[in-house]
């Protein structure tokens, strides 16, 4: 699909982030300083001078080391549903990115306002029919406290992002604990392998993790050996579902029907997610050709913006749909996407979570 990009600096990676060249080399000294500062902060937090206590239930963190989204939210949904099928009682916490930071933790429901709690938490609530308690706050430890107080039956918590949230004390599986840290990696890889601002990484590619979760088709990388050396990795395959009309969700039509009904010059795909190109590529694999508009992650949709699009069919993601509830446009169709958890992944995760609580021996 042809692509028309409208993204912010951090959500549309600068070209020099992908390959090492003059600009990235000039910025490299700043990256070193960034790395040293992070190392110093990590050392201070490892001393645990504030006497932080681990959460009373296992924590699963689904995060990324690359700036910009890598597809964490669909994984959080799939994990919660998988854990529930295995007998666990999951709860979910999130920062609520893109929303006004609340003074106290807030619970999210499917009818919550995305501008107040974030678009991703609302999407999770909608996709799971409010099956799991979801709480948002920039300080994840406060969300955990509020969630467990409200729903004491919860015996495992999934954190949408949070790898860099140092105040969240955990005992990773690789250290004999029950907490799990996942790094999500999409087809963009690690770019030039440099830290910010010379590259796209928040942390080095050599960062410890319990496993890497691969989404999309992974492109070759010069730094792939450093990234995967001696590490566990699982590939999660995604699948686009049957599109439904934004204003009439009971009205559906298949992607093949859309491809047959509308000529390519009358179809426009719009996505305000971390990696819009992945959505466009998935549509192309289903025979959908047309114009593509990639917006900044968490961008707000307006009636005027959509009305100006010259198309008979507009395709958007479910994440975008939660921000379009007040928009009336019969041309808009929402394309759901789901991920499949491999059996090997589920079995490994279950074996980790069934370990004895390490906290009872250390506190």
VENCOR-V413829 format. One record per run of one state. SS is the DSSP state (A for helix, B for strand, O for the rest). FROM is the first residue (numbers start at 1). LEN is the number of residues. If there is no record, write none. Layout:
[[SS | FROM | LEN] [SS | FROM | LEN]]
//
This chain:
[[O | 1 | 1] [B | 2 | 5] [O | 7 | 8] [A | 15 | 3] [O | 18 | 4] [A | 22 | 25] [O | 47 | 11] [B | 58 | 6] [O | 64 | 2] [B | 66 | 1] [O | 67 | 5] [A | 72 | 14] [O | 86 | 4] [B | 90 | 5] [O | 95 | 11] [B | 106 | 2] [O | 108 | 6] [A | 114 | 4] [O | 118 | 1] [A | 119 | 9] [O | 128 | 5] [B | 133 | 4] [O | 137 | 3] [A | 140 | 11] [O | 151 | 5] [B | 156 | 5] [O | 161 | 11] [B | 172 | 1] [A | 173 | 3] [O | 176 | 3] [B | 179 | 7] [O | 186 | 9] [B | 195 | 1] [O | 196 | 5] [B | 201 | 1] [O | 202 | 9] [B | 211 | 5] [O | 216 | 8] [A | 224 | 5] [O | 229 | 4] [B | 233 | 4] [O | 237 | 1] [B | 238 | 3] [O | 241 | 2] [B | 243 | 3] [O | 246 | 6] [B | 252 | 2] [O | 254 | 1] [A | 255 | 7] [O | 262 | 2] [A | 264 | 3] [B | 267 | 5] [O | 272 | 4] [A | 276 | 10] [O | 286 | 5] [B | 291 | 5] [O | 296 | 7] [A | 303 | 5] [O | 308 | 5] [B | 313 | 5] [A | 318 | 4] [O | 322 | 10] [B | 332 | 4] [O | 336 | 1] [B | 337 | 3] [O | 340 | 3] [A | 343 | 11] [O | 354 | 5] [A | 359 | 4] [O | 363 | 1]]
//
